[in-house]
Amino acid sequence: MEWVANILVAFIALLHVYILVLEMFMWNKPRGMKAFGLEQKFADMTVSLAGNQGLYNGFLAAGLIFGLVYPNAEAASHIQIFFLACVMVAGIYGAATAKVKILFIQTVPALIALIAVLLA
């Protein structure tokens, strides 16, 4: 079961690396605007804010990766639990304030990974 949990945690980390790339480097480009449903003028006006959001998503990814490679298994699972909870809180806030689909893109996968970590 531990390998399933690790795969799910890695998936959440990669998802947040992808979100980092979209927000920091593609926000006002066609791919980023399509992903977030933005118009060019708005995207251009908010590019620095999106970069900041992307950086925070990078920190979430880094924390999850740290939890995957940490040498002490018990401490590693605690690190993973903490960062998965952070992802879930961010997803709930995003769903409440921006788009409900964030709940299904970010929160639900993190919850599944969290359950796997707790069961491992």
Rosetta blueprint (number, residue, H / E / L):
1 M L
2 E H
3 W H
4 V H
5 A H
6 N H
7 I H
8 L H
9 V H
10 A H
11 F H
12 I H
13 A H
14 L H
15 L H
16 H H
17 V H
18 Y H
19 I H
20 L H
21 V H
22 L H
23 E H
24 M H
25 F H
26 M L
27 W L
28 N L
29 K L
30 P H
31 R H
32 G H
33 M H
34 K H
35 A H
36 F H
37 G L
38 L L
39 E L
40 Q H
41 K H
42 F H
43 A H
44 D H
45 M H
46 T L
47 V H
48 S H
49 L H
50 A H
51 G H
52 N H
53 Q H
54 G H
55 L H
56 Y H
57 N H
58 G H
59 F H
60 L H
61 A H
62 A H
63 G H
64 L H
65 I H
66 F H
67 G H
68 L H
69 V H
70 Y L
71 P L
72 N L
73 A H
74 E H
75 A H
76 A H
77 S H
78 H H
79 I H
80 Q H
81 I H
82 F H
83 F H
84 L H
85 A H
86 C H
87 V H
88 M H
89 V H
90 A H
91 G H
92 I H
93 Y H
94 G H
95 A H
96 A H
97 T H
98 A L
99 K L
100 V L
101 K H
102 I H
103 L H
104 F H
105 I H
106 Q H
107 T H
108 V H
109 P H
110 A H
111 L H
112 I H
113 A H
114 L H
115 I H
116 A H
117 V H
118 L H
119 L H
120 A L
